[in-house]
Amino acid sequence: MKNNSITFRYIFSFLLLTGFTGCEEILDVELPSSEFSSSTVYATDATAEAALNGIYQSMVTNTFYGSLHITLGQTSDELILKTQLNNVFGTNEITTEDGEMNSMWTSFYKTIYNANSVIEGINKSKTLTEASGKRWIAEAKFLRAYSYFYLTNLWGDVPLILTTNVDQTALAPRNPQTEVYNQIVTDLQDATAELPVDYTKYNAQRIRATKWAAEALLARVNLYLGKWTDAATHASAVIAQNSTYKMITGLTSTNSPFIADNNEAIWQIPYLNVIYTYEGGALFTAAGTYMLRKGNTLFETGDARKTNWTGSVVAADGTTFIAPRKYKNAYAASPSERSTVLRLAEVYLIRAEARVKSNDITGAQQDINVIRNRALLPSTTLTDPNQLLALISLERERELFAEFGQRWLDLKRNGTIDQVLGATAGKIWASTDSLYPIPETARRSNPFLTQNLGY
């Protein structure tokens, strides 16, 4: 991917401008005459692929590499500020005017708008290579599905925008979550049919969607929908690609699932021409800004994840806590890291849970033990389904902490959020807090956007 080319910079600027215009119709931004027009963008394979690459680069924002980790982490029982000072996320007292909510909402819809733009532009073009066009549309649908997954899990019913036509979208009401999920599944199924099965077209870099990224996300989505057989089937499809995906063993700072293009990574988001991540450089630093609420009690003795993925920090009151430290590169030359969105460990945990729900106890044990043994923990011999589900939930906490709000989403989908957060120190919890407030700025632009209960 030649991100430093003049063509890419023009296309990226074009996407940014059209994205802002589509998401916020109150802005009147004209494309400068020096930039490419839409018809020019989709005239050749090179410029069309640059437009697709532009969607990925538009995701290099605080929402995707910051807020999904720390905002969702604080609203759950996962993260707390090192200062131990309360904020609206830690207490779950978020207001409708909160800037972080507006930033996330806008970022997701901007990505969706850019994906819609690529889909429409390629479909209208008469000059692109057919096979390439189908692949790029599949990638755009994958990215649209990923964005909608978070939108509907954070806000519930949301507008389902599938066009760039502002006349059709500016006053769009909220669609039921079932309709949003149906579109997510449709987009991902379409994507699996056309996406490549390896990373050859991407210079062996795991920075763009493949068939297996779509399968991994389908496994997650079906788990959330309670479709256990489908979740296990999609997870198995990914796990079966053992020549491409393998669990990292012998965890060290230079042998981890967060290193660029490692064998466990399914999809990673890179910065532009750098080898560090915001997570390692500014978010989860050695000095620690956010601590794990449960501290050492989260881990069993000897857990390699605690040893390799956390660091000790001293809180404001002098207490020693542990903080997330999965990413090690703080702007240094090594190791080369990327923000890792989908990885194999989650797929094993998805299949383990789906197998318990389908009464495949032996298969579930095998999947759990892949995760536990990698962490240098003994295999489980539990056979009671409820005990196994409790263990899987705990292993998800241990394995996926500080990664893209997994704990917040797990509490919601498992129906334990009221019980857990109602008993968490410092929380001012109400059951309506499980959905975030629709940003007031969005509602001022669109009077048909109703507000979530409790705000």
DRENDO-1510 file (C-alpha; in Angstrom, 1 decimal, always signed):
<recs>
REC; n; res; u; v; w
REC; 1; MET; +0.0; +0.0; +0.0 .
REC; 2; LYS; +1.7; +3.2; -1.2 .
REC; 3; ASN; +0.3; +5.6; +1.3 .
REC; 4; ASN; +2.9; +8.3; +0.7 .
REC; 5; SER; +1.9; +8.8; -3.0 .
REC; 6; ILE; +0.5; +12.1; -4.2 .
REC; 7; THR; -2.5; +10.2; -5.6 .
REC; 8; PHE; -3.3; +8.8; -2.2 .
REC; 9; ARG; -3.1; +12.2; -0.5 .
REC; 10; TYR; -5.5; +13.7; -3.0 .
REC; 11; ILE; -8.0; +10.8; -2.6 .
REC; 12; PHE; -7.7; +10.9; +1.2 .
REC; 13; SER; -8.4; +14.6; +1.1 .
REC; 14; PHE; -11.4; +14.0; -1.1 .
REC; 15; LEU; -12.8; +11.4; +1.3 .
REC; 16; LEU; -12.3; +13.6; +4.3 .
REC; 17; LEU; -14.1; +16.4; +2.6 .
REC; 18; THR; -17.0; +14.4; +1.3 .
REC; 19; GLY; -17.2; +12.5; +4.5 .
REC; 20; PHE; -17.6; +15.6; +6.6 .
REC; 21; THR; -20.1; +17.0; +4.1 .
REC; 22; GLY; -22.2; +13.8; +4.3 .
REC; 23; CYS; -22.2; +13.4; +8.0 .
REC; 24; GLU; -22.9; +17.0; +8.9 .
REC; 25; GLU; -25.0; +18.5; +6.3 .
REC; 26; ILE; -24.8; +21.9; +8.0 .
REC; 27; LEU; -21.2; +22.2; +6.7 .
REC; 28; ASP; -21.0; +23.5; +3.2 .
REC; 29; VAL; -17.6; +22.2; +2.0 .
REC; 30; GLU; -16.8; +22.4; -1.7 .
REC; 31; LEU; -14.2; +20.1; -3.2 .
REC; 32; PRO; -11.3; +22.4; -4.4 .
REC; 33; SER; -10.8; +22.4; -8.1 .
REC; 34; SER; -7.3; +21.0; -7.6 .
REC; 35; GLU; -8.7; +17.9; -6.0 .
REC; 36; PHE; -10.1; +14.8; -7.8 .
REC; 37; SER; -13.8; +14.7; -8.6 .
REC; 38; SER; -15.8; +11.6; -7.8 .
REC; 39; SER; -15.9; +10.5; -11.4 .
REC; 40; THR; -12.1; +10.8; -11.7 .
REC; 41; VAL; -11.6; +8.9; -8.5 .
REC; 42; TYR; -13.4; +5.8; -9.8 .
REC; 43; ALA; -12.0; +6.1; -13.4 .
REC; 44; THR; -8.9; +3.8; -12.8 .
REC; 45; ASP; -8.1; +0.9; -10.6 .
REC; 46; ALA; -5.2; +2.9; -9.0 .
REC; 47; THR; -7.3; +5.8; -7.9 .
REC; 48; ALA; -10.3; +3.6; -6.8 .
REC; 49; GLU; -8.0; +1.5; -4.6 .
REC; 50; ALA; -6.6; +4.7; -3.2 .
REC; 51; ALA; -10.1; +5.8; -2.3 .
REC; 52; LEU; -10.7; +2.5; -0.5 .
REC; 53; ASN; -7.4; +2.9; +1.4 .
REC; 54; GLY; -8.6; +6.3; +2.4 .
REC; 55; ILE; -11.4; +4.7; +4.5 .
REC; 56; TYR; -8.8; +2.8; +6.5 .
REC; 57; GLN; -6.8; +5.9; +7.1 .
REC; 58; SER; -9.8; +7.9; +8.1 .
REC; 59; MET; -10.2; +5.4; +10.9 .
REC; 60; VAL; -6.8; +6.4; +12.4 .
REC; 61; THR; -8.6; +8.7; +14.9 .
REC; 62; ASN; -9.0; +8.9; +18.6 .
REC; 63; THR; -12.3; +7.0; +18.4 .
REC; 64; PHE; -10.8; +3.8; +17.0 .
REC; 65; TYR; -7.4; +3.8; +18.8 .
REC; 66; GLY; -8.4; +5.6; +22.0 .
REC; 67; SER; -12.0; +6.0; +23.0 .
REC; 68; LEU; -13.1; +2.4; +22.2 .
REC; 69; HIS; -10.4; +1.3; +24.7 .
REC; 70; ILE; -10.7; +3.9; +27.5 .
REC; 71; THR; -14.2; +5.3; +27.4 .
REC; 72; LEU; -15.8; +1.9; +27.2 .
REC; 73; GLY; -13.3; +0.6; +29.7 .
REC; 74; GLN; -14.2; +3.3; +32.2 .
REC; 75; THR; -18.0; +2.9; +31.8 .
REC; 76; SER; -17.5; -0.8; +32.6 .
REC; 77; ASP; -15.8; -2.2; +35.7 .
REC; 78; GLU; -12.5; -2.4; +33.9 .
REC; 79; LEU; -10.5; +0.8; +33.9 .
REC; 80; ILE; -10.1; +3.7; +36.4 .
REC; 81; LEU; -7.9; +6.8; +36.3 .
REC; 82; LYS; -4.6; +6.5; +38.0 .
REC; 83; THR; -5.5; +9.8; +39.8 .
REC; 84; GLN; -8.6; +8.0; +41.2 .
REC; 85; LEU; -10.6; +11.1; +40.4 .
REC; 86; ASN; -14.1; +10.6; +39.3 .
REC; 87; ASN; -15.2; +11.6; +35.8 .
REC; 88; VAL; -18.4; +11.2; +33.9 .
REC; 89; PHE; -17.3; +7.9; +32.3 .
REC; 90; GLY; -16.2; +6.3; +35.6 .
REC; 91; THR; -19.4; +7.3; +37.4 .
REC; 92; ASN; -21.6; +6.7; +34.3 .
REC; 93; GLU; -23.0; +10.2; +34.5 .
REC; 94; ILE; -22.5; +11.1; +30.8 .
REC; 95; THR; -24.4; +14.1; +29.5 .
REC; 96; THR; -26.0; +14.6; +26.1 .
REC; 97; GLU; -23.5; +17.4; +25.4 .
REC; 98; ASP; -20.4; +15.2; +26.1 .
REC; 99; GLY; -17.8; +15.8; +23.4 .
REC; 100; GLU; -16.5; +12.3; +23.5 .
REC; 101; MET; -19.9; +10.9; +22.6 .
REC; 102; ASN; -20.2; +13.3; +19.7 .
REC; 103; SER; -16.7; +12.5; +18.5 .
REC; 104; MET; -17.4; +8.7; +18.5 .
REC; 105; TRP; -20.8; +9.1; +16.9 .
REC; 106; THR; -19.4; +11.3; +14.1 .
REC; 107; SER; -16.3; +9.1; +13.5 .
REC; 108; PHE; -18.5; +6.0; +13.0 .
REC; 109; TYR; -20.8; +7.8; +10.6 .
REC; 110; LYS; -18.0; +9.3; +8.7 .
REC; 111; THR; -16.5; +5.9; +8.1 .
REC; 112; ILE; -19.9; +4.7; +7.0 .
REC; 113; TYR; -20.3; +7.6; +4.7 .
REC; 114; ASN; -16.9; +7.0; +3.1 .
REC; 115; ALA; -17.8; +3.3; +2.7 .
REC; 116; ASN; -21.0; +4.2; +1.0 .
REC; 117; SER; -19.2; +6.6; -1.2 .
REC; 118; VAL; -16.8; +3.9; -2.4 .
REC; 119; ILE; -19.6; +1.4; -3.0 .
REC; 120; GLU; -21.6; +3.9; -5.0 .
REC; 121; GLY; -18.5; +5.2; -7.0 .
REC; 122; ILE; -17.4; +1.7; -7.9 .
REC; 123; ASN; -20.9; +0.6; -8.9 .
REC; 124; LYS; -21.3; +3.6; -11.2 .
REC; 125; SER; -17.9; +3.2; -12.8 .
REC; 126; LYS; -17.6; +1.5; -16.3 .
REC; 127; THR; -13.9; +1.5; -16.4 .
REC; 128; LEU; -12.7; -0.5; -13.4 .
REC; 129; THR; -11.5; -4.1; -13.4 .
REC; 130; GLU; -14.6; -6.1; -12.4 .
REC; 131; ALA; -12.9; -8.5; -10.0 .
REC; 132; SER; -11.0; -5.7; -8.2 .
REC; 133; GLY; -14.2; -3.6; -8.0 .
REC; 134; LYS; -16.0; -6.4; -6.3 .
REC; 135; ARG; -13.2; -6.8; -3.8 .
REC; 136; TRP; -13.1; -3.2; -2.9 .
REC; 137; ILE; -16.9; -3.1; -2.5 .
REC; 138; ALA; -16.5; -6.1; -0.2 .
REC; 139; GLU; -13.9; -4.2; +1.9 .
REC; 140; ALA; -16.1; -1.2; +2.1 .
REC; 141; LYS; -19.0; -3.3; +3.3 .
REC; 142; PHE; -16.8; -4.9; +5.9 .
REC; 143; LEU; -15.8; -1.5; +7.3 .
REC; 144; ARG; -19.4; -0.3; +7.2 .
REC; 145; ALA; -20.5; -3.4; +9.2 .
REC; 146; TYR; -17.7; -2.9; +11.8 .
REC; 147; SER; -18.8; +0.7; +12.3 .
REC; 148; TYR; -22.5; -0.3; +12.7 .
REC; 149; PHE; -21.6; -3.0; +15.1 .
REC; 150; TYR; -20.2; -0.4; +17.5 .
REC; 151; LEU; -22.9; +2.1; +16.8 .
REC; 152; THR; -25.8; -0.2; +17.6 .
REC; 153; ASN; -24.0; -1.7; +20.7 .
REC; 154; LEU; -23.3; +1.7; +22.1 .
REC; 155; TRP; -26.5; +3.5; +21.3 .
REC; 156; GLY; -29.1; +0.8; +20.4 .
REC; 157; ASP; -31.4; +1.9; +17.6 .
REC; 158; VAL; -29.5; +4.1; +15.2 .
REC; 159; PRO; -30.1; +5.5; +11.7 .
REC; 160; LEU; -29.2; +3.0; +9.1 .
REC; 161; ILE; -27.5; +5.0; +6.4 .
REC; 162; LEU; -26.7; +3.2; +3.1 .
REC; 163; THR; -26.4; +6.1; +0.7 .
REC; 164; THR; -24.5; +9.3; +0.4 .
REC; 165; ASN; -27.6; +11.2; -0.7 .
REC; 166; VAL; -28.0; +13.8; +2.0 .
REC; 167; ASP; -31.6; +14.5; +0.9 .
REC; 168; GLN; -32.4; +10.9; +2.0 .
REC; 169; THR; -30.3; +10.8; +5.2 .
REC; 170; ALA; -30.3; +14.2; +6.8 .
REC; 171; LEU; -33.5; +13.6; +8.7 .
REC; 172; ALA; -33.3; +9.8; +9.0 .
REC; 173; PRO; -34.9; +8.4; +12.1 .
REC; 174; ARG; -33.5; +5.6; +14.2 .
REC; 175; ASN; -33.8; +2.1; +12.8 .
REC; 176; PRO; -34.6; -0.8; +15.2 .
REC; 177; GLN; -31.5; -2.7; +16.3 .
REC; 178; THR; -32.7; -5.8; +14.6 .
REC; 179; GLU; -32.6; -4.0; +11.2 .
REC; 180; VAL; -29.1; -2.7; +11.9 .
REC; 181; TYR; -27.9; -6.2; +12.8 .
REC; 182; ASN; -29.6; -7.7; +9.7 .
REC; 183; GLN; -27.6; -5.2; +7.6 .
REC; 184; ILE; -24.4; -6.0; +9.5 .
REC; 185; VAL; -24.8; -9.7; +8.7 .
REC; 186; THR; -25.7; -9.1; +5.1 .
REC; 187; ASP; -22.7; -6.8; +4.6 .
REC; 188; LEU; -20.4; -9.4; +6.2 .
REC; 189; GLN; -21.8; -12.3; +4.2 .
REC; 190; ASP; -21.3; -10.3; +1.0 .
REC; 191; ALA; -17.8; -9.5; +2.1 .
REC; 192; THR; -16.8; -13.2; +2.7 .
REC; 193; ALA; -17.8; -14.0; -0.9 .
REC; 194; GLU; -15.4; -11.5; -2.5 .
REC; 195; LEU; -12.6; -10.7; +0.0 .
REC; 196; PRO; -9.2; -12.4; -0.6 .
REC; 197; VAL; -8.3; -15.4; +1.4 .
REC; 198; ASP; -4.8; -14.2; +2.3 .
REC; 199; TYR; -2.7; -11.0; +2.5 .
REC; 200; THR; -0.8; -11.4; -0.8 .
REC; 201; LYS; -2.6; -8.5; -2.3 .
REC; 202; TYR; -1.6; -6.4; +0.7 .
REC; 203; ASN; +2.2; -7.1; +0.5 .
REC; 204; ALA; +1.7; -9.6; +3.3 .
REC; 205; GLN; +0.6; -6.9; +5.7 .
REC; 206; ARG; -2.4; -7.6; +7.8 .
REC; 207; ILE; -3.8; -4.1; +7.5 .
REC; 208; ARG; -6.8; -4.7; +5.3 .
REC; 209; ALA; -9.8; -7.0; +5.4 .
REC; 210; THR; -9.7; -10.6; +4.2 .
REC; 211; LYS; -12.4; -13.3; +4.1 .
REC; 212; TRP; -11.3; -14.4; +7.5 .
REC; 213; ALA; -11.6; -11.0; +9.1 .
REC; 214; ALA; -15.2; -11.0; +7.9 .
REC; 215; GLU; -15.7; -14.5; +9.2 .
REC; 216; ALA; -14.2; -13.5; +12.6 .
REC; 217; LEU; -16.6; -10.6; +12.8 .
REC; 218; LEU; -19.5; -12.8; +11.8 .
REC; 219; ALA; -18.6; -15.1; +14.6 .
REC; 220; ARG; -18.7; -12.3; +17.1 .
REC; 221; VAL; -22.0; -10.9; +15.7 .
REC; 222; ASN; -23.7; -14.3; +15.8 .
REC; 223; LEU; -22.5; -14.8; +19.4 .
REC; 224; TYR; -24.1; -11.5; +20.3 .
REC; 225; LEU; -27.3; -12.6; +18.5 .
REC; 226; GLY; -27.4; -15.8; +20.4 .
REC; 227; LYS; -26.9; -17.9; +17.3 .
REC; 228; TRP; -24.6; -20.4; +18.8 .
REC; 229; THR; -24.2; -22.8; +15.8 .
REC; 230; ASP; -23.5; -20.0; +13.4 .
REC; 231; ALA; -21.0; -18.4; +15.8 .
REC; 232; ALA; -19.1; -21.7; +16.2 .
REC; 233; THR; -19.2; -22.3; +12.4 .
REC; 234; HIS; -17.7; -18.9; +11.5 .
REC; 235; ALA; -15.2; -19.2; +14.3 .
REC; 236; SER; -14.1; -22.7; +13.1 .
REC; 237; ALA; -13.7; -21.4; +9.6 .
REC; 238; VAL; -11.1; -18.9; +10.9 .
REC; 239; ILE; -9.3; -21.4; +13.2 .
REC; 240; ALA; -9.0; -23.9; +10.4 .
REC; 241; GLN; -6.7; -21.5; +8.5 .
REC; 242; ASN; -3.8; -22.8; +10.6 .
REC; 243; SER; -1.2; -22.0; +7.9 .
REC; 244; THR; -2.1; -18.3; +8.3 .
REC; 245; TYR; -3.3; -18.0; +11.9 .
REC; 246; LYS; -1.6; -19.4; +15.0 .
REC; 247; MET; -1.7; -18.5; +18.6 .
REC; 248; ILE; +1.4; -16.7; +19.8 .
REC; 249; THR; +3.2; -18.7; +22.5 .
REC; 250; GLY; +6.1; -17.8; +24.8 .
REC; 251; LEU; +4.8; -14.3; +25.3 .
REC; 252; THR; +7.5; -11.5; +25.5 .
REC; 253; SER; +7.6; -7.9; +24.6 .
REC; 254; THR; +8.8; -8.8; +21.1 .
REC; 255; ASN; +6.6; -11.9; +20.7 .
REC; 256; SER; +3.1; -10.8; +21.2 .
REC; 257; PRO; -0.3; -10.6; +19.4 .
REC; 258; PHE; +0.2; -6.8; +19.0 .
REC; 259; ILE; +3.4; -6.9; +16.9 .
REC; 260; ALA; +2.9; -5.9; +13.2 .
REC; 261; ASP; +1.8; -8.9; +11.0 .
REC; 262; ASN; +2.2; -11.5; +13.7 .
REC; 263; ASN; +0.6; -14.9; +13.2 .
REC; 264; GLU; -2.3; -14.3; +15.6 .
REC; 265; ALA; -3.4; -11.0; +14.0 .
REC; 266; ILE; -6.4; -11.1; +11.7 .
REC; 267; TRP; -6.8; -7.4; +11.2 .
REC; 268; GLN; -4.7; -4.5; +12.3 .
REC; 269; ILE; -4.9; -0.7; +11.8 .
REC; 270; PRO; -1.5; +1.0; +11.1 .
REC; 271; TYR; -0.5; +4.6; +11.5 .
REC; 272; LEU; +0.8; +6.3; +8.4 .
REC; 273; ASN; +4.4; +5.3; +7.8 .
REC; 274; VAL; +5.3; +4.7; +11.5 .
REC; 275; ILE; +5.9; +1.6; +13.6 .
REC; 276; TYR; +4.3; +2.6; +16.9 .
REC; 277; THR; +0.8; +2.8; +18.2 .
REC; 278; TYR; -1.1; +5.4; +20.1 .
REC; 279; GLU; -1.9; +2.7; +22.6 .
REC; 280; GLY; +1.8; +2.2; +23.3 .
REC; 281; GLY; +3.0; +5.7; +22.9 .
REC; 282; ALA; +0.4; +7.8; +24.7 .
REC; 283; LEU; -2.5; +5.8; +26.1 .
REC; 284; PHE; -1.2; +2.9; +28.1 .
REC; 285; THR; +2.3; +4.2; +29.0 .
REC; 286; ALA; +4.8; +2.7; +31.3 .
REC; 287; ALA; +4.0; +5.4; +33.8 .
REC; 288; GLY; +0.3; +4.4; +33.6 .
REC; 289; THR; -2.7; +6.7; +33.1 .
REC; 290; TYR; -5.4; +4.1; +33.5 .
REC; 291; MET; -5.4; +1.2; +36.0 .
REC; 292; LEU; -7.2; -2.1; +36.0 .
REC; 293; ARG; -10.0; -1.8; +38.7 .
REC; 294; LYS; -9.6; -5.4; +39.8 .
REC; 295; GLY; -5.8; -5.2; +39.9 .
REC; 296; ASN; -4.0; -8.3; +40.8 .
REC; 297; THR; -7.2; -10.1; +41.8 .
REC; 298; LEU; -8.1; -10.5; +38.1 .
REC; 299; PHE; -5.3; -12.9; +37.4 .
REC; 300; GLU; -4.3; -16.4; +38.7 .
REC; 301; THR; -0.8; -16.9; +40.1 .
REC; 302; GLY; +1.6; -17.3; +37.2 .
REC; 303; ASP; -0.6; -15.9; +34.5 .
REC; 304; ALA; +1.7; -14.9; +31.7 .
REC; 305; ARG; -0.7; -12.1; +30.6 .
REC; 306; LYS; -0.2; -10.3; +33.9 .
REC; 307; THR; +3.6; -10.7; +33.6 .
REC; 308; ASN; +3.7; -9.5; +30.0 .
REC; 309; TRP; +0.7; -7.3; +29.4 .
REC; 310; THR; +0.6; -5.2; +32.6 .
REC; 311; GLY; +2.9; -2.9; +34.6 .
REC; 312; SER; +2.9; -1.8; +38.2 .
REC; 313; VAL; +2.0; +1.8; +38.9 .
REC; 314; VAL; +1.5; +3.8; +42.1 .
REC; 315; ALA; -1.9; +5.5; +42.4 .
REC; 316; ALA; -2.5; +8.9; +43.8 .
REC; 317; ASP; -3.1; +7.5; +47.3 .
REC; 318; GLY; +0.1; +5.6; +47.2 .
REC; 319; THR; -1.4; +2.2; +46.5 .
REC; 320; THR; +0.3; +0.0; +43.9 .
REC; 321; PHE; -2.0; -1.1; +41.1 .
REC; 322; ILE; -1.4; -2.7; +37.7 .
REC; 323; ALA; -2.1; -1.0; +34.5 .
REC; 324; PRO; -2.6; -2.2; +30.9 .
REC; 325; ARG; +0.7; -2.4; +29.0 .
REC; 326; LYS; +0.0; -4.7; +26.0 .
REC; 327; TYR; +1.6; -2.3; +23.6 .
REC; 328; LYS; +5.3; -1.6; +24.3 .
REC; 329; ASN; +6.4; +0.8; +21.6 .
REC; 330; ALA; +6.5; +4.4; +23.0 .
REC; 331; TYR; +7.7; +6.0; +19.7 .
REC; 332; ALA; +10.9; +3.9; +19.7 .
REC; 333; ALA; +12.3; +1.9; +16.8 .
REC; 334; SER; +11.3; -1.5; +18.1 .
REC; 335; PRO; +9.1; -3.5; +18.3 .
REC; 336; SER; +7.0; -2.6; +15.3 .
REC; 337; GLU; +3.4; -2.6; +16.5 .
REC; 338; ARG; -0.1; -2.0; +15.1 .
REC; 339; SER; -3.5; -1.4; +16.7 .
REC; 340; THR; -4.8; -5.0; +16.7 .
REC; 341; VAL; -8.6; -5.1; +16.1 .
REC; 342; LEU; -9.3; -8.7; +15.4 .
REC; 343; ARG; -7.1; -11.6; +16.7 .
REC; 344; LEU; -7.2; -15.3; +17.0 .
REC; 345; ALA; -7.6; -15.6; +20.8 .
REC; 346; GLU; -11.0; -13.9; +20.7 .
REC; 347; VAL; -12.1; -16.4; +18.0 .
REC; 348; TYR; -11.3; -19.3; +20.3 .
REC; 349; LEU; -13.2; -17.7; +23.1 .
REC; 350; ILE; -16.2; -17.1; +20.9 .
REC; 351; ARG; -16.2; -20.7; +19.8 .
REC; 352; ALA; -15.8; -21.9; +23.4 .
REC; 353; GLU; -18.8; -20.0; +24.6 .
REC; 354; ALA; -20.9; -21.1; +21.6 .
REC; 355; ARG; -19.9; -24.7; +22.2 .
REC; 356; VAL; -21.0; -24.6; +25.8 .
REC; 357; LYS; -24.3; -23.1; +24.7 .
REC; 358; SER; -24.6; -26.0; +22.2 .
REC; 359; ASN; -23.7; -28.5; +24.9 .
REC; 360; ASP; -20.4; -29.4; +23.3 .
REC; 361; ILE; -18.5; -29.5; +26.7 .
REC; 362; THR; -15.4; -31.3; +25.4 .
REC; 363; GLY; -15.0; -28.9; +22.5 .
REC; 364; ALA; -15.5; -25.9; +24.8 .
REC; 365; GLN; -12.8; -27.2; +27.2 .
REC; 366; GLN; -10.4; -27.6; +24.4 .
REC; 367; ASP; -10.9; -24.0; +23.2 .
REC; 368; ILE; -10.6; -22.6; +26.7 .
REC; 369; ASN; -7.4; -24.5; +27.3 .
REC; 370; VAL; -5.8; -23.1; +24.2 .
REC; 371; ILE; -6.2; -19.7; +25.9 .
REC; 372; ARG; -5.3; -20.9; +29.4 .
REC; 373; ASN; -2.3; -22.9; +28.4 .
REC; 374; ARG; -0.8; -20.0; +26.4 .
REC; 375; ALA; -1.1; -18.0; +29.6 .
REC; 376; LEU; +0.8; -20.8; +31.4 .
REC; 377; LEU; -2.2; -21.8; +33.4 .
REC; 378; PRO; -3.4; -25.4; +33.8 .
REC; 379; SER; -6.2; -26.9; +31.7 .
REC; 380; THR; -9.7; -26.7; +33.0 .
REC; 381; THR; -11.5; -29.9; +33.9 .
REC; 382; LEU; -14.9; -28.2; +34.6 .
REC; 383; THR; -17.9; -29.9; +33.0 .
REC; 384; ASP; -20.8; -27.9; +34.5 .
REC; 385; PRO; -22.1; -25.5; +31.8 .
REC; 386; ASN; -22.6; -22.6; +34.1 .
REC; 387; GLN; -19.2; -22.9; +35.6 .
REC; 388; LEU; -17.6; -23.1; +32.2 .
REC; 389; LEU; -19.5; -20.0; +31.1 .
REC; 390; ALA; -18.3; -18.2; +34.2 .
REC; 391; LEU; -14.7; -19.3; +33.4 .
REC; 392; ILE; -15.0; -18.1; +29.8 .
REC; 393; SER; -16.3; -14.7; +31.0 .
REC; 394; LEU; -13.3; -14.5; +33.3 .
REC; 395; GLU; -10.9; -15.5; +30.6 .
REC; 396; ARG; -12.4; -12.9; +28.3 .
REC; 397; GLU; -11.6; -10.3; +31.0 .
REC; 398; ARG; -8.1; -11.5; +31.3 .
REC; 399; GLU; -7.3; -11.9; +27.6 .
REC; 400; LEU; -9.1; -8.9; +26.1 .
REC; 401; PHE; -8.7; -6.3; +28.8 .
REC; 402; ALA; -8.3; -2.7; +27.5 .
REC; 403; GLU; -9.1; -3.9; +23.9 .
REC; 404; PHE; -11.9; -2.1; +22.1 .
REC; 405; GLY; -14.4; -2.1; +25.0 .
REC; 406; GLN; -14.9; -5.9; +25.0 .
REC; 407; ARG; -15.7; -5.9; +28.8 .
REC; 408; TRP; -18.4; -3.2; +28.4 .
REC; 409; LEU; -20.0; -5.1; +25.6 .
REC; 410; ASP; -19.8; -8.4; +27.4 .
REC; 411; LEU; -21.6; -7.1; +30.5 .
REC; 412; LYS; -24.4; -5.8; +28.2 .
REC; 413; ARG; -24.9; -8.9; +26.1 .
REC; 414; ASN; -24.6; -11.3; +29.1 .
REC; 415; GLY; -27.3; -9.4; +31.0 .
REC; 416; THR; -25.0; -8.9; +34.1 .
REC; 417; ILE; -24.4; -5.2; +33.7 .
REC; 418; ASP; -26.9; -4.0; +36.3 .
REC; 419; GLN; -25.7; -6.5; +38.9 .
REC; 420; VAL; -22.0; -5.9; +38.3 .
REC; 421; LEU; -21.9; -2.1; +37.9 .
REC; 422; GLY; -24.6; -1.6; +40.5 .
REC; 423; ALA; -22.1; -3.0; +43.0 .
REC; 424; THR; -18.9; -1.3; +41.6 .
REC; 425; ALA; -17.4; +1.4; +43.8 .
REC; 426; GLY; -17.8; +4.9; +42.5 .
REC; 427; LYS; -20.6; +4.1; +40.1 .
REC; 428; ILE; -23.9; +6.1; +40.1 .
REC; 429; TRP; -25.6; +3.4; +38.2 .
REC; 430; ALA; -29.0; +3.2; +36.5 .
REC; 431; SER; -30.1; +0.5; +34.1 .
REC; 432; THR; -30.6; +3.1; +31.4 .
REC; 433; ASP; -26.9; +3.9; +31.5 .
REC; 434; SER; -26.2; +0.7; +29.5 .
REC; 435; LEU; -26.9; +2.8; +26.3 .
REC; 436; TYR; -24.9; +6.0; +25.8 .
REC; 437; PRO; -26.8; +9.3; +25.1 .
REC; 438; ILE; -27.4; +10.3; +21.5 .
REC; 439; PRO; -25.2; +13.4; +21.1 .
REC; 440; GLU; -27.2; +16.6; +21.4 .
REC; 441; THR; -25.3; +18.1; +18.4 .
REC; 442; ALA; -26.6; +15.3; +16.2 .
REC; 443; ARG; -30.2; +15.8; +17.5 .
REC; 444; ARG; -30.1; +19.5; +16.8 .
REC; 445; SER; -29.2; +18.7; +13.2 .
REC; 446; ASN; -31.9; +16.0; +13.0 .
REC; 447; PRO; -35.1; +16.5; +15.0 .
REC; 448; PHE; -36.2; +12.9; +14.2 .
REC; 449; LEU; -33.4; +11.5; +16.3 .
REC; 450; THR; -35.1; +10.5; +19.6 .
REC; 451; GLN; -33.0; +10.3; +22.8 .
REC; 452; ASN; -32.3; +7.2; +24.8 .
REC; 453; LEU; -34.2; +6.8; +28.0 .
REC; 454; GLY; -32.5; +8.3; +31.1 .
REC; 455; TYR; -31.1; +11.3; +29.4 .
</recs>
